[in-house]
Amino acid sequence: MTMTRQWLLNDHPRGRGIEDGDFKLAETQLPPPGDGEILVQTKFLGFDPAQKGWMENIADYVAPMAIGDVMRGSAISEVIESNHPKFAVGDVLMGQTGWTEYAISDGEGMTKVDTALSPTTMLSVLGTTGVTAYCGLFKIGKPVAGDTVVVSGAAGATGSIVGQLAKIAGCRVVGIAGGPEKCQWLVDEAGYDAAIDYKAGDVKKQLKESCPKGVDVIFDNVGGTILNDMLACIATNARVVICGGISRYETGNLPAGPENYFNLVFRRASMAGFIVLDWADEFPGIRKRLEGFVQDGSLKYQEDIQEGFENAPATLKRLFVGANRGKQLLKL
């Protein structure tokens, strides 16, 4: 028998930000793994803004969460015991095990870590973060060389990869981020052509100055007024990719439609959302391409690694105040 600590959902944070009381730390005893099962030990947890939507039960592409459920989330784990033909003791896996120190799994949804890079990259540049950036940009945005691409939330885990992929595709790339430090990193390290500090105000004016011929592809991770300002600056036949809406997470309410949506008509543009799981069968090939970009130096990534299982709730909250630099992780 294995004792494990787990963070459980204790409340649904609807209409407000995440609070400490939304989680409850518990200890439970796991049985030995049965036939076709493995016992894994969590090494790293990964964090995404979407987790708040899962807690609120507004994301209908995943099963609802009930009070008392282990908090849902992705992890890098090591196989400690195995009765499964596909997994051996010592294998390092990536999968949705949740916020738990140890877990029993039948292997469903678990992927062996197979990369020359750090295992943590399977939660960042090679994980959901990286494939979301790739699929959203190329499947929905469909950039061509010479396009102007604007990315909101550009210094975040997904946004920073989107811009670099657009540069690889031959585009001019402008990022929107909060604060001069993040904007400087986008230009100096991530290779963006320009960066807009939304905290400096008048984003629409800054966009028009940075994109005098209009924006061909928008990749939006923020929503709200920033999306509205970007829509005001689209070029003819622009493509608007809706990936996330971190601006709404503090209120918990779905935002009203953008005031400038009718510019889609004037510019003969399109706007579409997506769920990256729709291309899950392509993930292995996409990961290999992303790994190649990292290895040849054309794609840089950041990982913000906190430590200590007891700090899982505080680590998630970092996403919603912009404290993280790149992919938010927690080392156990």
matplotlib code that plots the C-alpha trace (Angstrom):
import matplotlib.pyplot as plt

x = [0.0, 1.2, 0.4, 0.0, -1.0, -3.6, -5.0, -8.8, -11.3, -13.1, -15.1, -16.1, -14.5, -17.3, -17.5, -14.2, -10.6, -9.1, -8.8, -6.8, -10.1, -10.9, -8.5, -8.2, -5.0, -5.8, -3.9, -5.1, -3.8, -3.5, -3.9, -1.2, -1.5, -3.8, -3.4, -2.8, -2.1, 1.0, 1.9, 3.6, 5.3, 4.8, 8.0, 6.6, 3.1, 2.1, -0.3, -2.6, -5.2, -7.7, -7.7, -9.8, -12.4, -12.3, -12.9, -15.8, -17.3, -17.8, -15.5, -17.8, -15.0, -13.9, -15.9, -17.2, -15.3, -17.1, -16.2, -13.8, -12.2, -8.5, -7.6, -7.1, -3.8, -0.9, 2.3, 5.6, 5.7, 8.0, 6.8, 7.4, 5.6, 4.1, 1.7, 1.3, 2.8, 3.7, 5.3, 8.4, 9.7, 11.7, 9.8, 9.1, 5.6, 3.5, -0.2, -3.2, -2.6, -3.8, -2.4, -1.2, 2.2, 1.4, -1.2, -2.6, -3.2, -4.3, -2.0, -4.8, -3.6, -0.1, 2.7, 6.3, 8.8, 10.9, 13.0, 16.7, 15.5, 14.6, 11.6, 9.9, 9.6, 6.8, 4.8, 6.0, 7.3, 6.6, 3.5, 0.0, 1.5, 3.6, 1.1, -1.6, 0.6, 1.4, -2.1, -3.8, -1.3, -1.0, -4.4, -6.5, -4.3, -2.7, 0.1, 2.0, 5.4, 5.1, 2.0, 1.9, 1.0, 0.0, 0.0, -1.7, -0.4, 2.8, 5.2, 3.2, 4.0, 1.8, 2.1, 5.9, 6.0, 3.3, 5.4, 8.6, 6.7, 5.3, 8.9, 10.0, 7.2, 8.6, 6.1, 6.5, 5.5, 4.3, 3.6, 1.4, 2.6, 2.6, 5.6, 8.9, 10.8, 8.5, 8.4, 12.2, 12.4, 10.1, 12.3, 15.8, 15.3, 12.1, 12.9, 9.7, 9.9, 8.1, 6.4, 3.5, 3.2, -0.5, 0.2, 1.5, -2.1, -3.7, -3.1, -5.0, -2.7, 0.4, -1.0, -1.7, 1.9, 3.4, 1.2, 0.5, -0.7, -3.0, -2.8, -3.2, -3.3, -4.3, -3.6, -5.5, -4.9, -6.5, -9.9, -11.6, -10.5, -7.2, -9.1, -11.3, -8.3, -6.8, -10.0, -9.9, -6.6, -7.2, -6.2, -8.4, -8.9, -7.4, -7.7, -8.4, -7.5, -9.2, -7.1, -7.9, -9.3, -7.2, -8.8, -12.1, -10.7, -10.8, -14.6, -15.5, -18.1, -18.0, -17.3, -19.7, -19.0, -16.3, -17.5, -15.4, -16.6, -18.3, -14.9, -14.8, -17.4, -15.7, -12.4, -13.8, -12.0, -12.7, -12.6, -12.5, -11.8, -10.3, -9.7, -6.3, -7.4, -9.0, -5.5, -4.3, -3.4, -0.9, 0.8, 3.8, 4.8, 4.3, 6.4, 9.2, 9.1, 9.0, 12.0, 13.9, 13.3, 14.6, 17.7, 18.5, 18.1, 15.2, 12.7, 13.4, 11.3, 11.0, 10.0, 9.1, 9.7, 8.4, 9.0, 7.0, 3.8, 2.2, 2.6, 0.4, -2.5, -0.2, 1.6, -1.7, -2.6, 0.7, -0.8, -3.6, -1.3, 1.3, 4.0, 5.2, 7.8, 6.9, 5.4, 4.4, 5.7, 6.0, 8.8, 7.8]
y = [0.0, 3.5, 6.7, 9.8, 13.4, 14.8, 18.2, 17.9, 20.4, 22.1, 24.7, 25.9, 29.4, 30.9, 34.7, 35.3, 34.5, 31.3, 31.2, 29.0, 27.5, 26.1, 23.3, 20.8, 18.8, 15.2, 12.0, 8.7, 5.1, 3.6, -0.2, -2.1, -1.9, -4.6, -6.5, -4.0, -1.2, 0.9, 2.8, 6.2, 8.8, 12.4, 14.4, 17.6, 19.1, 21.4, 24.3, 26.0, 28.8, 26.2, 24.5, 27.3, 26.6, 22.9, 23.9, 26.1, 23.3, 25.6, 23.7, 21.1, 19.3, 17.7, 15.8, 18.1, 18.2, 17.4, 18.6, 16.1, 15.1, 15.1, 18.4, 17.7, 18.4, 17.1, 15.6, 14.0, 10.7, 7.8, 4.2, 2.7, -0.6, -2.2, -4.9, -3.4, -5.0, -1.6, 0.1, -0.9, 0.2, 3.4, 4.6, 8.3, 9.2, 12.2, 12.2, 13.6, 12.1, 15.2, 16.8, 13.7, 12.5, 8.9, 7.5, 4.2, 4.2, 1.7, 3.5, 5.2, 8.6, 8.1, 8.8, 7.7, 10.6, 10.2, 13.2, 14.3, 17.4, 17.7, 15.5, 18.8, 19.8, 17.2, 19.7, 22.8, 23.2, 19.6, 19.3, 20.7, 24.2, 23.6, 21.6, 24.2, 26.9, 24.9, 23.7, 27.0, 29.0, 26.6, 24.8, 28.0, 31.0, 29.6, 32.2, 32.8, 34.4, 38.2, 38.2, 40.3, 38.2, 39.7, 37.5, 38.6, 37.1, 36.8, 36.3, 33.4, 29.7, 29.4, 32.9, 32.9, 29.7, 31.0, 34.1, 32.1, 29.6, 32.5, 33.9, 30.4, 30.7, 34.0, 36.4, 39.7, 39.2, 41.7, 40.6, 42.1, 41.6, 43.3, 45.3, 46.4, 43.3, 40.8, 43.0, 43.2, 39.4, 39.0, 41.1, 40.1, 36.4, 35.2, 37.2, 39.2, 42.1, 44.4, 44.2, 46.3, 46.9, 46.9, 48.3, 51.5, 52.1, 52.8, 49.4, 50.3, 53.2, 51.1, 48.4, 50.9, 52.3, 48.8, 47.4, 50.2, 47.8, 45.9, 42.5, 39.4, 36.8, 37.4, 34.7, 35.7, 34.3, 37.1, 38.3, 41.4, 44.8, 43.6, 41.4, 44.4, 46.6, 43.9, 43.5, 47.2, 46.7, 43.7, 43.6, 42.3, 38.5, 38.4, 35.2, 35.5, 32.5, 32.4, 30.2, 31.5, 34.3, 34.8, 38.3, 36.6, 34.2, 36.6, 37.2, 33.7, 35.2, 34.6, 37.9, 39.7, 39.7, 42.2, 45.6, 45.6, 42.2, 43.8, 44.7, 41.0, 41.9, 45.0, 43.2, 39.9, 38.2, 35.0, 34.3, 30.7, 28.9, 25.5, 22.6, 21.2, 17.6, 17.6, 16.9, 14.5, 11.9, 14.3, 15.2, 12.7, 14.2, 17.8, 17.1, 15.9, 19.1, 21.3, 19.3, 19.9, 23.7, 23.7, 21.7, 24.0, 27.1, 28.6, 28.0, 29.1, 28.3, 29.2, 27.1, 28.7, 25.9, 26.3, 23.7, 21.7, 19.8, 22.0, 25.0, 23.6, 26.1, 29.1, 28.0, 27.8, 31.3, 32.7, 32.3, 34.8, 37.6, 37.3, 36.1, 33.2, 33.4, 30.8, 27.4, 27.2, 24.0, 22.6, 20.2, 17.7]
z = [0.0, -0.9, 1.0, -1.1, -0.6, -3.0, -3.7, -3.9, -5.4, -2.5, -4.3, -7.8, -8.3, -10.4, -10.7, -8.9, -8.9, -7.5, -3.7, -1.3, 0.0, -3.4, -2.7, 0.2, 0.9, 1.8, 2.4, 1.1, 0.7, -2.7, -3.3, -5.2, -8.9, -10.4, -13.6, -16.5, -14.1, -13.0, -10.0, -10.9, -8.8, -9.9, -10.6, -12.1, -12.5, -15.4, -15.1, -17.7, -17.5, -18.7, -15.3, -13.9, -16.6, -15.5, -11.9, -12.9, -15.1, -18.0, -20.4, -22.0, -23.9, -20.6, -17.9, -15.1, -11.8, -8.6, -5.1, -3.6, -7.0, -7.3, -9.0, -12.7, -14.3, -16.3, -14.9, -15.6, -13.7, -13.2, -13.1, -9.7, -10.1, -13.3, -14.2, -17.6, -20.8, -22.3, -19.3, -17.3, -13.9, -14.5, -17.6, -17.5, -18.7, -19.4, -18.8, -16.9, -13.4, -11.5, -8.4, -6.5, -5.4, -6.5, -8.8, -10.1, -13.8, -16.5, -18.9, -20.8, -22.0, -20.8, -23.2, -22.8, -22.7, -25.8, -26.4, -26.3, -24.4, -20.7, -19.7, -18.6, -22.3, -22.6, -20.5, -22.2, -25.7, -26.7, -24.6, -24.9, -24.9, -27.9, -30.0, -29.1, -30.5, -33.6, -34.4, -33.7, -35.8, -38.8, -38.8, -38.1, -38.8, -41.9, -42.1, -45.3, -45.7, -45.5, -43.3, -40.2, -37.2, -33.8, -30.6, -27.4, -24.2, -26.2, -23.3, -22.0, -22.6, -25.7, -27.0, -27.0, -29.1, -31.6, -32.4, -33.0, -35.3, -37.2, -37.7, -38.9, -41.4, -42.7, -41.1, -39.4, -35.8, -33.1, -29.5, -26.8, -23.3, -19.9, -18.8, -20.4, -19.2, -21.0, -24.1, -24.1, -23.9, -26.8, -29.0, -27.8, -27.1, -28.9, -32.0, -32.3, -34.6, -32.1, -28.8, -27.3, -23.6, -22.9, -19.4, -21.2, -22.4, -25.8, -27.3, -30.5, -31.2, -30.6, -32.9, -35.7, -35.4, -35.3, -38.1, -40.5, -43.2, -40.8, -39.2, -41.3, -38.4, -34.8, -32.3, -29.2, -25.7, -23.8, -25.1, -23.7, -24.7, -26.2, -28.6, -29.4, -30.2, -32.4, -34.4, -35.1, -36.9, -39.1, -42.8, -45.6, -45.4, -41.9, -39.9, -36.1, -34.0, -30.6, -28.3, -24.8, -22.8, -19.7, -19.2, -18.1, -15.5, -12.6, -13.1, -14.2, -16.6, -20.3, -22.0, -24.2, -28.0, -29.0, -30.1, -33.2, -34.5, -37.5, -38.8, -39.8, -42.4, -43.6, -44.0, -45.2, -42.3, -40.4, -36.7, -35.3, -32.0, -31.7, -29.3, -29.8, -29.0, -32.5, -33.9, -31.2, -33.8, -35.3, -32.0, -32.3, -35.7, -34.5, -31.4, -33.6, -35.7, -32.6, -31.1, -34.4, -34.1, -30.6, -31.5, -34.4, -32.3, -34.1, -31.2, -27.6, -24.6, -21.0, -18.0, -14.7, -12.1, -8.6, -5.9, -3.3, -3.6, -0.9, -3.3, -6.1, -5.5, -5.3, -8.4, -10.4, -9.2, -10.6, -14.1, -13.4, -12.2, -14.9, -12.4, -14.6, -17.3, -19.9, -19.0, -15.3, -13.7, -10.2, -9.1, -6.4]

ax = plt.figure().add_subplot(projection="3d")
ax.plot(x, y, z, "-o")
ax.set_aspect("equal")
plt.show()
